[in-house]
């Protein structure tokens, strides 16, 4: 947390307004050493610390927010050591510059009595391997950045440059070896500035501390402040520490608390020879032993140089310090991430003012380590799609031609898709409606249309039934108004519906025609008639 706090404290969010020197003050810590008892589950009969081996990331974050107590603070964060799907190592609700929104820093209790001023981060990657300390620091700082309103950096030269590495809020985890990895981009600074101007006044307080140590006593932060005898954080406040009470005073007959003193056992000084700090091959340090006359654990002695024993990131112990893989192969070099296709997961190093280069074409990063656009698995960089974060309310409120153009430039693919849909969907709907209307008319008038062949057949049939024909007459009724229609020589007259609704028939007669009426008895002996328009040739 000291390193995370330093990243924020050293960031100048807005040079003109001098918005800077903002960090964190640990008000309370809650350390779970065992699963939460079912009697303390939340209203949905679950708890984020319940005995459950697998948690989807979003579900765990939502469950963490069921503790309404977190809204008493500006931010609550869950530190865990578990794997999540799709290379997720952290998650947080993103603050908005809209006042009184229930997300991110300073948010109040949201719907369904859930706290949204929350986030989480894990120290284990997707492949189940432990993260390097610097990677874990950047993951936590990244999620805190979301809580402060920063979104993932747009893939632009300004906020996602290729030189000096990606910034802290890049959509994929960074290694921490490159210059920009622990800095906020200009895009992030603009986002956070808007949030701070809108919401900081509701929960931020004046600086009363140096680092994480307050200038005034604050019982419950895990640090022994001036005037306090002990401070076991959440353990003491909740009455779980038998040595230190909720007022940061030592219990009767207690001389120390193991939360604050490593050489403390059963509330008294630990005997000589008790191991107070275990050996750490990652840091090239041996076990530390209590002296028997001090509450403090003495400094650990260095491990002897042992090339066979690997320390952090495949380094070796040398002179009590871990010499990194790159320092073993290139003097004064640091690890970096290669971007050349096919080399993203190779061991790469970079000397000062030099380009990042691979060291060995067959030496790959361990599974789960970050690469240029995802994480490594079996020597291959697996791409991960980042969730798209939208600021719909802020975008609508501040929509201007300039902001619209800027948004379109930074989201070119989405812009093309949206504009295509805007044009295609209405056009398709219009064409569909016209087709349906035309089809309906076609079906209606096709039922009324009689081909010339049919009508001629009827005329021949009428001559066959000459003994049944009562009358035969021809009259000239043109001219008829000119319409665009078919070119057949025989037409049907308008139907009653057409005359009533003033609808033009599908097939209109020519300007000059004869109307012929055939009257006859059909096969059943019932009287019937046919009307035919014939063109004057």
MITORKOL-209825 format. One record per residue (C-alpha): residue number from 1; residue in one letter; x, y, z. Coordinates in Angstrom, 1 decimal. Example, Ala and Ser with C-alpha at 12.3 -4.5 7.8 and 13.67 -1.06 7.14 Angstrom:
<rs>
   i aa      X      Y      Z
   1  A   12.3   -4.5    7.8
   2  S   13.7   -1.1    7.1
</rs>
This chain:
<rs>
   i aa      X      Y      Z
   1  X    0.0    0.0    0.0
   2  X    2.9    2.4    0.6
   3  X    3.9    1.9   -3.0
   4  X    0.4    2.4   -4.3
   5  X   -0.1    5.4   -2.2
   6  X    3.2    6.9   -3.6
   7  X    1.9    6.5   -7.2
   8  X   -1.2    8.6   -6.4
   9  X    0.6   11.1   -4.1
  10  X    3.2   11.8   -6.8
  11  X    0.6   12.4   -9.6
  12  X   -0.3   15.9  -10.7
  13  X   -3.9   15.5  -11.9
  14  X   -4.3   19.0  -13.2
  15  X   -1.4   21.4  -13.5
  16  X   -3.5   24.6  -13.9
  17  X   -5.7   23.9  -10.9
  18  X   -2.8   22.4   -8.9
  19  X   -4.8   19.3   -8.1
  20  X   -2.1   17.0   -6.6
  21  X   -0.8   15.4   -3.4
  22  X   -3.8   13.2   -3.0
  23  X   -3.5    9.7   -1.6
  24  X   -5.0    7.2    0.9
  25  X   -5.3    7.0    4.6
  26  X   -6.0    3.5    6.0
  27  X   -8.8    3.9    8.4
  28  X   -9.5    0.3    9.1
  29  X   -8.2   -3.2    8.1
  30  X  -10.1   -6.4    8.3
  31  X   -8.0   -9.6    8.0
  32  X   -9.8  -12.9    7.6
  33  X   -7.8  -15.9    9.0
  34  X  -10.7  -18.3    8.6
  35  X  -14.0  -18.5    6.7
  36  X  -16.9  -16.4    7.9
  37  X  -19.4  -18.3   10.0
  38  X  -22.8  -18.8    8.3
  39  X  -24.5  -16.9   11.1
  40  X  -22.8  -13.7    9.8
  41  X  -23.8  -14.1    6.2
  42  X  -25.6  -11.2    4.4
  43  X  -29.2  -11.0    3.5
  44  X  -28.7  -13.1    0.4
  45  X  -27.4  -16.0    2.5
  46  X  -23.8  -15.5    1.2
  47  X  -20.6  -13.8    2.2
  48  X  -17.5  -12.8    0.2
  49  X  -15.4  -14.8    2.8
  50  X  -17.6  -17.9    2.8
  51  X  -16.1  -21.4    2.1
  52  X  -16.4  -21.3   -1.7
  53  X  -13.6  -22.5   -3.9
  54  X  -14.7  -20.7   -7.1
  55  X  -16.0  -17.1   -7.4
  56  X  -16.7  -15.3  -10.7
  57  X  -15.0  -12.0  -10.5
  58  X  -18.2   -9.9  -10.9
  59  X  -20.1  -12.0   -8.5
  60  X  -17.4  -11.7   -5.8
  61  X  -17.2   -7.9   -6.2
  62  X  -21.0   -7.6   -5.9
  63  X  -21.0   -9.9   -2.9
  64  X  -18.2   -7.8   -1.3
  65  X  -20.5   -4.8   -1.7
  66  X  -23.3   -6.4    0.4
  67  X  -21.4   -5.1    3.5
  68  X  -23.2   -1.8    3.9
  69  X  -20.6   -0.8    6.5
  70  X  -18.2    0.1    3.6
  71  X  -20.1    3.2    2.8
  72  X  -18.7    4.8    6.0
  73  X  -15.4    5.1    4.1
  74  X  -14.6    6.7    0.8
  75  X  -13.3    3.4   -0.6
  76  X  -13.2   -0.3    0.4
  77  X  -11.0   -2.8   -1.3
  78  X  -10.7   -6.6   -1.1
  79  X   -7.3   -8.1   -1.4
  80  X   -7.4  -11.8   -2.2
  81  X   -5.2  -14.6   -3.5
  82  X   -7.3  -16.6   -6.0
  83  X   -7.6  -17.0   -9.8
  84  X  -10.4  -15.6  -12.0
  85  X  -11.4  -16.4  -15.5
  86  X  -10.2  -14.6  -18.7
  87  X   -7.0  -13.3  -17.0
  88  X   -8.9  -11.0  -14.7
  89  X   -6.7  -10.0  -11.8
  90  X   -8.7   -7.1  -10.5
  91  X  -12.0   -5.3  -10.8
  92  X  -13.6   -2.1   -9.5
  93  X  -16.6    0.1  -10.0
  94  X  -15.7    3.2  -12.0
  95  X  -16.5    6.6  -10.5
  96  X  -18.4    9.2  -12.5
  97  X  -18.2   13.0  -12.6
  98  X  -21.9   13.1  -12.1
  99  X  -22.6   14.0   -8.5
 100  X  -24.3   11.5   -6.3
 101  X  -23.7    8.5   -8.7
 102  X  -23.5    5.3   -6.7
 103  X  -20.2    4.1   -8.2
 104  X  -16.5    4.5   -7.2
 105  X  -14.9    6.8   -4.8
 106  X  -17.2    8.6   -2.3
 107  X  -20.3    6.7   -3.5
 108  X  -23.2    6.3   -1.1
 109  X  -25.3    3.2   -0.6
 110  X  -26.7    2.0   -4.0
 111  X  -29.7    0.1   -5.0
 112  X  -30.6   -3.1   -3.1
 113  X  -28.5   -1.7   -0.2
 114  X  -25.2   -2.6   -2.0
 115  X  -22.0   -0.5   -1.6
 116  X  -20.4    0.4   -5.0
 117  X  -17.4    2.3   -3.6
 118  X  -15.6   -1.1   -3.8
 119  X  -13.0   -3.0   -5.8
 120  X  -10.8   -6.1   -5.5
 121  X   -7.4   -7.3   -6.7
 122  X   -5.7  -10.7   -6.6
 123  X   -2.0  -11.6   -6.2
 124  X   -2.5  -14.7   -8.2
 125  X   -2.7  -14.8  -12.0
 126  X   -5.0  -16.8  -14.2
 127  X   -2.5  -19.7  -14.4
 128  X   -2.4  -20.0  -10.6
 129  X    1.1  -18.5  -10.3
 130  X    2.1  -15.9   -7.7
 131  X    2.5  -12.4   -9.1
 132  X    5.7  -10.4   -8.8
 133  X    5.4   -7.7   -6.1
 134  X    5.6   -4.9   -8.6
 135  X    2.9   -6.5  -10.7
 136  X    0.6   -6.8   -7.7
 137  X    1.3   -3.2   -6.8
 138  X    0.3   -2.1  -10.4
 139  X   -2.8   -4.2  -10.4
 140  X   -4.0   -2.6   -7.1
 141  X   -3.1    0.9   -8.3
 142  X   -5.0    0.2  -11.6
 143  X   -8.1   -0.8   -9.7
 144  X   -7.8    2.2   -7.4
 145  X   -7.6    4.3  -10.6
 146  X  -10.9    2.9  -11.8
 147  X  -12.4    3.8   -8.4
 148  X  -11.2    7.3   -8.9
 149  X  -12.8    7.6  -12.3
 150  X  -10.0    6.5  -14.7
 151  X  -11.0    4.3  -17.6
 152  X   -8.8    2.1  -19.8
 153  X   -6.5    4.2  -21.9
 154  X   -7.6    4.8  -25.5
 155  X   -5.3    3.2  -28.0
 156  X   -3.9    6.6  -29.2
 157  X   -0.3    8.0  -29.4
 158  X   -1.1   10.3  -26.5
 159  X   -2.4    7.7  -24.0
 160  X   -1.0    4.4  -25.3
 161  X    2.5    5.1  -26.7
 162  X    4.7    2.3  -27.8
 163  X    7.9    4.0  -26.5
 164  X    8.6    3.9  -22.8
 165  X    5.8    1.4  -22.3
 166  X    2.1    1.6  -21.7
 167  X    0.6    3.7  -18.9
 168  X   -0.9    2.3  -15.7
 169  X   -4.5    2.3  -17.0
 170  X   -3.7    0.3  -20.2
 171  X   -6.4   -2.4  -20.7
 172  X   -3.9   -5.2  -20.1
 173  X   -1.7   -5.8  -17.1
 174  X    1.7   -4.3  -17.4
 175  X    5.0   -5.8  -16.1
 176  X    6.2   -2.7  -14.3
 177  X    9.6   -2.7  -15.9
 178  X    8.9    0.2  -18.3
 179  X    9.0    3.9  -17.5
 180  X    5.3    4.6  -18.1
 181  X    4.0    1.5  -16.3
 182  X    3.4    3.2  -13.0
 183  X    2.2    6.6  -14.3
 184  X   -1.3    7.8  -15.2
 185  X   -1.8    8.8  -18.8
 186  X   -3.1   12.3  -19.9
 187  X   -6.4   10.6  -20.6
 188  X   -6.6    9.1  -17.1
 189  X   -5.7   12.5  -15.5
 190  X   -8.5   14.2  -17.3
 191  X  -11.0   11.6  -16.3
 192  X   -9.9   11.6  -12.6
 193  X   -9.8   15.4  -12.5
 194  X  -13.5   15.6  -13.5
 195  X  -14.4   13.1  -10.8
 196  X  -12.4   14.9   -8.1
 197  X  -13.9   18.3   -9.0
 198  X  -17.4   16.8   -8.7
 199  X  -17.1   14.4   -5.8
 200  X  -13.9   14.9   -3.7
 201  X  -15.5   17.5   -1.5
 202  X  -18.0   14.9   -0.2
 203  X  -15.5   12.5    1.4
 204  X  -11.9   13.7    0.9
 205  X  -10.2   15.3    3.9
 206  X   -7.3   17.6    4.4
 207  X   -3.9   16.0    4.5
 208  X   -3.1   15.0    8.0
 209  X   -0.5   12.4    7.4
 210  X    2.9   11.6    5.9
 211  X    2.6    8.5    3.8
 212  X    0.1    6.2    5.5
 213  X    1.1    7.4    9.0
 214  X   -1.3   10.0   10.3
 215  X   -0.1   13.1   12.2
 216  X   -3.1   12.7   14.6
 217  X   -3.9    9.5   16.3
 218  X   -6.4    7.2   14.5
 219  X   -7.2    4.0   16.3
 220  X   -7.9    1.1   14.1
 221  X   -5.5    1.8   11.2
 222  X   -3.0   -0.9   12.3
 223  X   -0.3    1.7   13.1
 224  X    0.7    2.7   16.6
 225  X    0.2    6.4   16.6
 226  X    1.2    8.9   19.2
 227  X   -0.7    8.3   22.4
 228  X   -1.6    4.7   21.5
 229  X   -0.2    1.7   23.3
 230  X   -1.2   -0.7   20.4
 231  X   -3.3   -0.8   17.3
 232  X   -4.4   -4.1   15.9
 233  X   -6.6   -2.6   13.2
 234  X   -9.9   -4.4   12.6
 235  X   -8.9   -7.2   15.0
 236  X   -8.8   -4.7   17.9
 237  X  -11.9   -2.8   16.9
 238  X  -13.9   -6.0   16.6
 239  X  -12.6   -7.3   19.9
 240  X  -10.7  -10.2   18.3
 241  X   -7.3   -9.3   19.6
 242  X   -6.8  -10.6   23.2
 243  X   -3.9   -8.2   23.8
 244  X   -5.3   -4.9   22.4
 245  X   -8.7   -3.4   23.0
 246  X  -10.9   -1.3   20.7
 247  X   -9.5    1.9   22.2
 248  X   -5.9    0.9   21.2
 249  X   -5.0    0.2   24.8
 250  X   -3.2   -2.9   26.0
 251  X   -5.4   -5.4   27.9
 252  X   -4.7   -6.1   31.5
 253  X   -1.4   -8.0   32.0
 254  X   -0.6   -7.6   28.3
 255  X    2.7   -6.0   27.3
 256  X    2.4   -6.2   23.6
 257  X    0.2   -7.3   20.7
 258  X    1.5   -9.8   18.0
 259  X   -0.2   -7.6   15.4
 260  X    2.2   -4.8   16.1
 261  X    5.3   -6.7   17.4
 262  X    6.8   -9.7   15.6
 263  X    8.5  -10.9   18.8
 264  X    5.3  -11.0   20.9
 265  X    3.8  -14.3   22.0
 266  X    0.8  -14.6   24.3
 267  X    0.7  -10.8   24.8
 268  X    4.3  -10.9   26.3
 269  X    7.8  -10.7   24.9
 270  X    8.7  -13.8   22.9
 271  X   11.6  -16.0   24.2
 272  X   15.0  -16.1   22.6
 273  X   15.3  -18.4   19.6
 274  X   11.7  -18.0   18.3
 275  X   11.5  -17.6   14.6
 276  X    9.9  -14.2   14.0
 277  X   10.4  -14.1   10.2
 278  X   10.7  -17.1    7.9
 279  X   13.3  -17.5    5.3
 280  X   12.6  -16.0    1.8
 281  X   14.5  -17.4   -1.1
 282  X   12.7  -14.9   -3.3
 283  X   14.5  -12.1   -1.4
 284  X   17.6  -14.1   -0.7
 285  X   17.1  -13.8    3.1
 286  X   17.5  -16.4    5.9
 287  X   15.1  -16.8    8.9
 288  X   15.2  -14.1   11.6
 289  X   15.3  -15.1   15.3
 290  X   14.0  -13.2   18.3
 291  X   16.7  -12.0   20.7
 292  X   14.6  -12.4   23.9
 293  X   15.0   -8.8   25.0
 294  X   13.2   -6.9   22.3
 295  X    9.7   -6.8   20.8
 296  X   11.2   -6.1   17.4
 297  X   12.3   -8.8   15.0
 298  X   16.0   -8.4   14.0
 299  X   17.0   -7.9   10.4
 300  X   17.4  -11.1    8.4
 301  X   20.9  -12.3    7.3
 302  X   21.5  -12.8    3.6
 303  X   21.5  -16.2    2.0
 304  X   24.8  -17.5    0.6
 305  X   25.3  -17.2   -3.1
 306  X   23.6  -20.3   -4.6
 307  X   23.2  -20.2   -8.4
 308  X   21.0  -23.3   -8.2
 309  X   18.4  -21.5   -6.1
 310  X   16.3  -19.1   -8.0
 311  X   14.9  -15.9   -6.5
 312  X   12.4  -13.5   -7.9
 313  X   11.7  -13.8  -11.6
 314  X   14.3  -16.4  -12.3
 315  X   17.1  -14.4  -10.7
 316  X   19.9  -15.8   -8.5
 317  X   21.1  -14.7   -5.1
 318  X   24.3  -12.7   -5.2
 319  X   25.7  -10.8   -2.2
 320  X   22.4  -11.1   -0.3
 321  X   20.4   -9.6   -3.2
 322  X   18.4  -11.1   -6.0
 323  X   20.2  -10.5   -9.3
 324  X   17.5  -10.5  -12.0
 325  X   17.6  -12.6  -15.1
 326  X   18.4   -9.6  -17.3
 327  X   21.2   -8.5  -15.1
 328  X   22.8  -11.9  -15.4
 329  X   22.8  -11.6  -19.2
 330  X   23.1   -7.9  -19.9
 331  X   24.7   -5.6  -17.4
 332  X   22.5   -2.7  -16.2
 333  X   19.5   -4.0  -18.1
 334  X   15.9   -4.4  -17.0
 335  X   13.2   -6.8  -18.2
 336  X   10.9   -5.6  -20.9
 337  X    8.1   -6.9  -23.1
 338  X    8.9   -7.7  -26.7
 339  X    6.2   -6.6  -29.2
 340  X    7.6   -8.4  -32.3
 341  X    5.0  -11.0  -33.5
 342  X    6.0  -14.4  -32.2
 343  X    8.3  -12.9  -29.5
 344  X    5.8  -11.5  -27.1
 345  X    6.4  -14.2  -24.5
 346  X   10.1  -14.6  -24.8
 347  X   12.5  -13.4  -22.1
 348  X   13.4   -9.9  -23.2
 349  X   15.7   -7.3  -21.7
 350  X   16.5   -3.6  -22.4
 351  X   19.7   -1.6  -21.7
 352  X   19.4    2.1  -21.1
 353  X   18.6    4.0  -24.2
 354  X   18.4    0.7  -26.2
 355  X   15.6   -1.2  -27.7
 356  X   13.9   -4.2  -26.1
 357  X   15.5   -7.4  -27.3
 358  X   15.1  -11.1  -26.8
 359  X   17.8  -12.9  -24.9
 360  X   17.1  -16.5  -25.8
 361  X   14.8  -17.7  -28.6
 362  X   13.7  -20.7  -26.6
 363  X   13.4  -19.2  -23.1
 364  X    9.8  -18.2  -22.5
 365  X    8.0  -16.3  -19.7
 366  X    6.1  -18.4  -17.2
 367  X    2.4  -19.0  -17.8
 368  X    0.2  -16.1  -16.7
 369  X    2.8  -13.4  -17.1
 370  X    1.6  -10.3  -19.0
 371  X    2.5   -9.8  -22.6
 372  X    1.9   -7.0  -25.1
 373  X   -1.8   -7.7  -25.5
 374  X   -2.8  -10.3  -23.0
 375  X   -1.1  -13.0  -21.0
 376  X    1.3  -15.8  -21.8
 377  X    0.4  -19.5  -22.1
 378  X    2.9  -22.1  -23.3
 379  X    5.0  -19.4  -24.9
 380  X    2.1  -17.8  -26.8
 381  X    0.5  -14.4  -26.1
 382  X   -3.2  -15.0  -25.5
 383  X   -5.3  -11.9  -26.4
 384  X   -7.9  -10.8  -23.9
 385  X  -10.9   -8.6  -24.7
 386  X  -11.2   -5.9  -22.2
 387  X  -14.7   -4.9  -21.1
 388  X  -15.8   -1.7  -22.8
 389  X  -16.4    1.0  -20.2
 390  X  -18.9    3.7  -21.1
 391  X  -19.6    7.1  -19.6
 392  X  -23.1    7.5  -21.1
 393  X  -24.4   10.2  -18.8
 394  X  -21.3   12.3  -19.0
 395  X  -21.0   11.9  -22.7
 396  X  -24.6   13.0  -23.2
 397  X  -24.3   16.0  -20.8
 398  X  -21.2   17.3  -22.5
 399  X  -22.0   16.4  -26.1
 400  X  -20.6   19.0  -28.4
 401  X  -19.2   18.7  -32.0
 402  X  -15.7   18.7  -30.6
 403  X  -16.4   16.0  -28.0
 404  X  -18.3   13.9  -30.5
 405  X  -15.4   14.1  -33.0
 406  X  -12.9   13.2  -30.3
 407  X  -15.0   10.2  -29.2
 408  X  -15.4    9.0  -32.8
 409  X  -11.6    9.2  -33.4
 410  X  -10.8    7.2  -30.2
 411  X  -13.5    4.6  -31.0
 412  X  -13.3    4.4  -34.8
 413  X  -14.5    0.7  -35.0
 414  X  -17.5    1.3  -32.9
 415  X  -18.3    4.6  -34.8
 416  X  -18.3    2.7  -38.1
 417  X  -20.6    0.0  -36.7
 418  X  -23.0    2.6  -35.1
 419  X  -23.3    4.7  -38.3
 420  X  -23.8    1.6  -40.4
 421  X  -26.6    0.5  -38.1
 422  X  -28.1    4.0  -38.1
 423  X  -28.3    3.9  -41.9
 424  X  -29.0    0.2  -42.5
 425  X  -31.7   -0.4  -40.0
 426  X  -34.1    2.5  -41.0
 427  X  -33.4    1.7  -44.7
 428  X  -34.2   -1.9  -44.2
 429  X  -37.3   -1.2  -42.3
 430  X  -38.5    1.3  -45.0
 431  X  -37.9   -1.2  -47.8
 432  X  -39.6   -3.9  -45.8
 433  X  -42.7   -1.8  -45.2
 434  X  -42.9   -0.8  -48.9
 435  X  -42.5   -4.5  -50.0
 436  X  -45.2   -5.5  -47.6
 437  X  -47.6   -2.8  -48.8
 438  X  -46.8   -3.6  -52.5
 439  X  -47.2   -7.3  -51.8
 440  X  -50.6   -6.7  -50.2
 441  X  -51.8   -4.7  -53.2
 442  X  -50.5   -7.3  -55.6
 443  X  -52.3  -10.1  -53.8
 444  X  -55.5   -8.0  -53.7
 445  X  -55.5   -7.0  -57.4
 446  X  -54.2  -10.3  -58.7
 447  X  -57.3  -11.9  -57.3
 448  X  -59.3   -9.5  -59.5
 449  X  -57.2   -9.6  -62.6
 450  X  -58.3  -11.9  -65.4
 451  X  -55.9  -12.6  -68.3
 452  X  -56.9  -12.0  -71.9
 453  X  -56.7  -15.7  -72.6
 454  X  -59.1  -16.5  -69.8
 455  X  -61.6  -13.9  -71.0
 456  X  -61.4  -15.0  -74.6
 457  X  -62.0  -18.6  -73.4
 458  X  -65.0  -17.3  -71.6
 459  X  -66.3  -15.5  -74.8
 460  X  -65.9  -18.8  -76.7
 461  X  -67.6  -20.6  -74.0
 462  X  -70.5  -18.2  -74.2
 463  X  -71.0  -19.0  -77.8
 464  X  -71.2  -22.7  -77.0
 465  X  -74.0  -21.8  -74.6
 466  X  -75.7  -19.8  -77.2
 467  X  -79.1  -21.2  -76.3
 468  X  -78.6  -19.8  -72.8
 469  X  -77.3  -16.4  -73.8
 470  X  -79.9  -13.7  -73.1
 471  X  -78.2  -10.6  -74.3
 472  X  -75.1   -9.4  -76.0
 473  X  -74.1   -5.8  -76.4
 474  X  -71.1   -3.6  -77.0
 475  X  -70.7    0.0  -76.1
 476  X  -67.9    2.7  -76.4
 477  X  -67.1    4.1  -73.0
 478  X  -63.7    5.8  -73.4
 479  X  -61.6    7.8  -73.0
 480  X  -60.2    6.7  -69.7
 481  X  -57.5    8.6  -67.7
 482  X  -54.0    7.6  -68.6
 483  X  -52.1    5.5  -65.9
 484  X  -48.9    3.5  -65.9
 485  X  -49.8   -0.1  -66.0
 486  X  -49.5   -3.4  -67.9
 487  X  -49.6   -3.7  -71.7
 488  X  -52.2   -6.5  -72.0
 489  X  -54.9   -5.9  -74.5
 490  X  -57.7   -7.0  -72.2
 491  X  -58.4   -5.4  -68.8
 492  X  -60.8   -5.7  -65.9
 493  X  -62.8   -2.6  -64.8
 494  X  -62.2   -1.0  -61.3
 495  X  -63.6   -3.0  -58.4
 496  X  -66.2   -1.4  -56.1
 497  X  -63.5   -1.0  -53.4
 498  X  -61.2    0.8  -55.9
 499  X  -64.0    3.2  -56.8
 500  X  -64.9    3.8  -53.1
 501  X  -61.3    4.4  -51.9
 502  X  -60.2    6.0  -55.1
 503  X  -57.4    3.5  -55.6
 504  X  -55.9    3.0  -59.1
 505  X  -56.2   -0.6  -60.2
 506  X  -53.0   -2.6  -60.7
 507  X  -53.7   -2.8  -64.4
 508  X  -55.3    0.2  -66.1
 509  X  -57.0    0.4  -69.5
 510  X  -55.7    2.4  -72.4
 511  X  -57.2    5.7  -73.5
 512  X  -59.7    4.1  -75.9
 513  X  -61.4    0.8  -75.4
 514  X  -64.7   -1.1  -75.8
 515  X  -66.6   -2.5  -72.8
 516  X  -68.2   -5.8  -73.6
 517  X  -70.7   -7.5  -71.4
 518  X  -71.5  -11.2  -71.7
 519  X  -74.6  -12.4  -70.0
 520  X  -75.1  -16.2  -69.7
 521  X  -76.2  -19.0  -67.5
 522  X  -73.4  -21.0  -65.8
 523  X  -73.3  -24.7  -65.5
 524  X  -75.7  -24.6  -62.5
 525  X  -78.2  -22.7  -64.6
 526  X  -77.7  -19.5  -62.5
 527  X  -77.5  -16.2  -64.5
 528  X  -73.9  -14.7  -64.6
 529  X  -72.1  -12.1  -66.6
 530  X  -68.5  -11.1  -67.6
 531  X  -67.3   -7.5  -68.4
 532  X  -64.4   -7.1  -70.7
 533  X  -62.4   -4.0  -71.8
 534  X  -61.0   -4.4  -75.2
 535  X  -58.4   -2.0  -76.8
 536  X  -59.3   -0.1  -79.9
 537  X  -56.5   -1.0  -82.3
</rs>
